[in-house]
Every structure is written in C-alpha cells, then in structure tokens.
Amino acid sequence: MRPTRSLLLLALAGLAVLGAGCKREAPAGSPNAPLRLGFFPNITHAQALVGNAEDTFSSQPGVGRLEVKQFNAGPAAMEALVAGSLDVSYVGSGPAINTFLKAGRELRIISGAVNGGAVLVVKSAKSAEELKGKKLATPQLGNTQDIALRYWLKQKGLVTNLQGTGDVQIVPLSNPDILGQFLNGGIEGAWVPEPWGARMVAEGGGHILVDERDLWPDKRFPTTVIVTTRKVLETQRPRVAALLRAHVQLTERWKNDRAGFTTAVNAAFGRLTHKPMPGPIIQDAFSRLEPSLDPVPSALATAAQHAKDLGFTADADIKGLVDLSVLDEVRGAAAK
C-alpha cells in the first residue's frame, strides 16, 4: 500500500472515531433529554436527600430520565440554572431572590420545602453588644444566613462591612470550616443552617444566641425552596409536575412520621458524606426544621428588602418570583 493511501485511511478512521466521540446528547426539553435536578448534601434539603437515596424522584411516573447534580453553594446552582445546564433545584431563598433580581427575572419558585433551621451559635457572648470586636462567620457572602446576620446586627446598632473593619468582623467560610474554626477558637460564632448549629453546640460547647425563627411572624421563614425557570415551565411542565408529586409525597411523609423521616435523612446524608451524624445531634437539628410546601411569599418579600437595605441588590421587587400553579395542580389532582 502506498504511503499516501495509508495515511488517508488512517485519517478517515480517526475522523470516524472523533465523530462518534462527539455525539451530542438530546437537547434540553426534548423527550429523550434528562430532567436535571440539583440539590445540596445538607439536611435542610431533606426531601431531596431521601428522594435521591430512595429513587423516589426517578421512579415517579412522568419524570422520565432523571439526572441528579450536587452543589455546595446556592450561587453555583443558580448559575447552572440560568445557563440552562440545570432544570430544577432545591436552593436557599437568598440565592433564589438574588438570581431573580439580577438575571432577568426568569427564575421561578414553584414550591416551598423547608422552613426554619438557621441559628446564631456563639461561645461566650450573651447579647449582641458583647459581639462588638468579635469575629463571626457565615457560609457565604450574601447568602441567606449572611444577610440574616448582617441585618440582625444592623438592627442592634452594630456596623458591618465587606472590609471587616466594622463593629463586628464577618468572614465567609464553608460550613465544615466554620465548625473547625469554632472548635479551634478562631471565631466567636456563626449564623449557620442545620445541622451545623446543632454540631457547634454539641461538639464545640456553644450556645444558641439567636434562633432565626424568633425573628419572623409565626416563627416561619423559608430556608429551602424549589426553583426552576420560566422556560422550563413552558417546555417541560408535565415532567416538573411529576417531580413535584414526588416532593409532595416526601413532604407528607416527613409530616406524618418525623422520627422515621429523620432517620432516613441521616442515612442518606451519611451515604453522601460517609459520616452519618449521632442521633442526638440530628434530632436536635430537626427540632428546628419544619417541612412546608408554602414558600411564605411575605417572608421572601421581607428578605428581598433586607438584601436591598444592606446593598446586596438594587431592587426589592420580587413580583412574579413565586409561581405555585404547578404545585396547585398536583395537590388538586391528589385530592380528587
């Protein structure tokens, strides 16, 4: 075989392999595309933890092929949602509000998931005034707990700023790092979601200075909600409805069997993190959580105003953010 012919055949073979490797997946929204669901390995995403571990979502008729994606922070999940690489996600109310206000108002909250479950745990301070000159932490700059802490301190007359030169220094740390710094004496305390508050109390000898439930009417504020985009609602509404049916089932299961559901959440948490929590810690954490399909729109509006007052957003108008029409359809069908 002449060299030129040999080289030509090799090139053609290489192109064939390359073409096979570059085969595109079905575009999002098509019948063969997966429905992509995001959540965090956190007990405030309790329904997602159990639903993923027990295949409750994927086995729900109408969901079709499901692809689950884990995230460690709300902004990353919201970036994926806005970019079109994620369809539905469990997320904190803070990132949901910020994304709606800053990304063309395309995001929609379609259900509540969890209310409560955020606390300020400290080592020694007995009041806000005793926090002056101390260092506190939150999971992320501008996240739900960060805004809650800064606004509470502002209400108490204490100044915070991004440069750390105010009355109280606030540093952003991941939840595991918050616990580590608390144990080592690097911070006085932190405003955190559960189970990190319970762990700071049990493992670090801290005490709860503020249970965030006490700051809201009827002690109700949304910690976790389910979000999607207007486009996904338009193109994949039946599949989103099927996913919400599973979510409703998991929420009712939690309400009807708190002890059993808590055990299931801890098992799922341990499966993902390879370290389930001791019984007393998970039970303490769950004592401050409430399963809820209601995203408490009035609390969302208040949280948006807090974010604006602190300079995190330029607008607080969240009209159109909450769309419970699919949830209402699902619950109405279940009641028949």
Long-range contacts (C-beta under 8 A, 24 or more apart in sequence): 28-84, 28-87, 29-232, 29-235, 29-236, 31-64, 32-65, 33-65, 34-64, 34-65, 34-66, 34-67, 35-63, 35-64, 35-65, 35-66, 35-67, 35-87, 35-88, 35-236, 35-239, 35-240, 35-243, 36-66, 36-67, 36-68, 36-69, 36-85, 36-86, 36-87, 36-88, 37-66, 37-67, 37-68, 37-69, 37-86, 37-87, 37-88, 37-89, 37-243, 38-68, 38-69, 38-70, 38-71, 38-77, 38-80, 38-81, 38-86, 38-88, 38-89, 38-90, 38-91, 39-68, 39-70, 39-71, 39-89, 39-90, 40-70, 40-71, 40-72, 40-73, 40-77, 40-90, 40-91, 41-70, 41-72, 41-269, 41-272, 41-273, 42-175, 42-193, 43-117, 43-194, 43-195, 43-265, 43-266, 43-269, 43-282, 43-285, 43-286, 43-289, 44-92, 44-114, 44-117, 44-193, 44-194, 44-223, 44-224, 44-289, 45-90, 45-113, 45-114, 45-224, 46-113, 46-114, 46-254, 46-261, 46-265, 46-289, 46-291, 47-90, 47-113, 47-114, 47-247, 47-250, 47-251, 47-254, 47-291, 48-90, 48-113, 49-265, 49-268, 49-269, 49-272, 50-250, 50-261, 50-264, 50-265, 50-268, 51-246, 51-247, 51-250, 52-268, 53-264, 53-267, 53-268, 53-271, 54-264, 54-268, 56-246, 56-249, 56-250, 57-243, 57-246, 60-242, 60-243, 60-245, 60-246, 61-242, 62-238, 62-239, 62-241, 62-242, 62-245, 63-239, 63-242, 63-243, 63-246, 64-239, 64-242, 70-272, 72-174, 73-139, 73-140, 73-143, 74-140, 74-143, 74-144, 75-140, 75-143, 78-103, 78-107, 78-227, 81-107, 81-227, 81-228, 81-229, 82-106, 82-107, 82-229, 84-231, 87-228, 87-229, 87-232, 87-236, 87-240, 88-226, 88-227, 88-228, 88-232, 88-240, 88-243, 89-226, 89-227, 89-228, 90-224, 90-225, 90-226, 91-224, 91-225, 91-226, 91-227, 92-143, 92-144, 92-193, 92-223, 92-224, 92-225, 93-144, 93-221, 93-222, 93-223, 93-224, 93-225, 93-295, 93-299, 93-300, 93-303, 94-142, 94-143, 94-144, 94-145, 94-146, 94-147, 94-303, 94-307, 95-143, 95-144, 96-225, 96-227, 96-321, 97-300, 97-303, 97-304, 97-307, 97-313, 97-318, 97-321, 98-142, 98-307, 98-312, 98-313, 99-227, 100-318, 100-320, 100-321, 101-304, 101-313, 101-314, 101-315, 101-316, 101-317, 101-318, 102-313, 105-320, 105-321, 106-229, 106-230, 106-231, 107-227, 107-228, 107-229, 107-230, 107-321, 108-227, 108-228, 108-229, 108-230, 108-233, 108-320, 108-321, 108-322, 108-323, 109-225, 109-226, 109-227, 109-295, 109-300, 109-321, 109-322, 109-323, 110-226, 110-227, 110-228, 110-233, 110-240, 110-244, 110-323, 110-324, 110-326, 110-327, 111-225, 111-226, 111-244, 111-247, 111-293, 111-295, 111-324, 111-327, 112-222, 112-224, 112-225, 112-226, 112-292, 112-293, 112-294, 112-295, 112-296, 113-222, 113-223, 113-224, 113-225, 113-226, 113-247, 113-251, 113-291, 113-292, 113-293, 114-222, 114-223, 114-224, 114-289, 114-290, 114-291, 114-292, 115-220, 115-221, 115-222, 115-223, 115-289, 115-290, 115-292, 115-294, 115-296, 116-212, 116-213, 116-219, 116-220, 116-221, 116-223, 116-288, 116-289, 116-290, 117-193, 117-194, 117-223, 117-285, 117-288, 117-289, 117-290, 118-144, 118-145, 118-148, 118-191, 118-192, 118-193, 118-194, 118-197, 118-212, 118-223, 119-191, 119-192, 119-194, 119-197, 119-208, 119-210, 119-211, 119-212, 119-288, 120-149, 120-152, 120-189, 120-190, 120-191, 120-208, 120-209, 120-210, 120-212, 121-182, 121-189, 121-190, 121-192, 121-197, 121-200, 121-201, 121-204, 121-206, 121-207, 121-208, 121-209, 122-188, 122-189, 122-206, 122-207, 122-209, 123-182, 123-185, 123-188, 123-189, 123-204, 123-205, 123-206, 124-188, 125-188, 125-189, 125-209, 126-209, 127-209, 128-152, 128-153, 128-156, 128-157, 128-158, 129-156, 129-158, 131-158, 131-167, 131-168, 131-188, 131-189, 132-158, 132-167, 132-168, 133-167, 133-168, 134-168, 134-169, 134-188, 134-189, 135-168, 135-169, 135-170, 135-171, 135-186, 135-187, 135-188, 136-168, 136-169, 136-170, 136-171, 136-187, 136-188, 136-189, 136-190, 136-191, 137-170, 137-171, 137-172, 137-173, 137-178, 137-181, 137-182, 137-187, 137-189, 137-190, 137-191, 137-192, 138-170, 138-171, 138-172, 138-173, 138-190, 138-191, 138-192, 139-172, 139-173, 139-174, 139-175, 139-178, 139-192, 139-193, 140-172, 141-172, 142-307, 142-312, 144-193, 144-223, 144-303, 145-191, 145-192, 145-193, 146-170, 146-172, 146-191, 147-303, 147-306, 147-307, 147-310, 147-312, 148-191, 148-212, 148-215, 148-306, 149-191, 150-310, 151-306, 151-309, 151-310, 152-191, 152-210, 152-215, 154-309, 154-310, 179-203, 179-204, 182-206, 193-223, 194-285, 194-286, 194-288, 194-289, 195-277, 195-281, 195-282, 195-285, 197-285, 197-288, 198-281, 198-282, 198-284, 198-285, 199-277, 199-281, 199-285, 201-284, 202-278, 202-280, 202-281, 202-284, 211-288, 213-288, 216-299, 216-302, 217-298, 217-299, 220-290, 220-292, 220-296, 220-299, 221-296, 221-299, 221-303, 222-292, 222-295, 222-296, 222-299, 222-300, 223-289, 225-295, 233-323, 233-326, 237-326, 240-326, 241-326, 241-329, 241-330, 244-326, 244-327, 244-330, 245-330, 245-334, 247-293, 248-293, 248-327, 248-330, 248-331, 248-334, 251-291, 251-292, 251-293, 254-291, 255-291, 258-286, 262-286, 293-327, 293-331, 295-322, 295-324, 297-322
